[in-house]
Amino acid sequence: MANIVVEKSIEVALLIIQYCEVLKDKEKYVIANQLLRSGTSIGANIHEAQNAESKKDFIHKIKIATKELEETKYWLILCKNSKNYPNNITLEGKIKELGLILYKILSTSIKSK
């Protein structure tokens, strides 16, 4: 059975990698490195949550994923609003989509504790 949040996190991570390669080609190393770390960490934490030891552990890992998602949004906002950085509207949309799913999972998990 497909796990939509896992699939979306992989899709986002691959888009992040591609975008960071573009940034590095433009010698935007600092932002590229920060974005690469936070953007791929989202999926890593979602994957860890799939094998959580308890409901509390699952919620904790999803919370970490949402924090990384928010950090990723921050770096993307900086890129979008900086004159010398390329904008990636597709990536922004995918991050938003993943965020909606993550926050719903978090909300549902906390309510069913």
Secondary structure by P-SEA (a helix, b strand, c coil): cccaaaaaaaaaaaaaaaaaaaaaaacccaaaaaaaaaaaaaaaaaaaaaacccaaaaaaaaaaaaaaaaaaaaaaaaaaacccbbbbaaaaaaaaaaaaaaaaaaaaaaaac
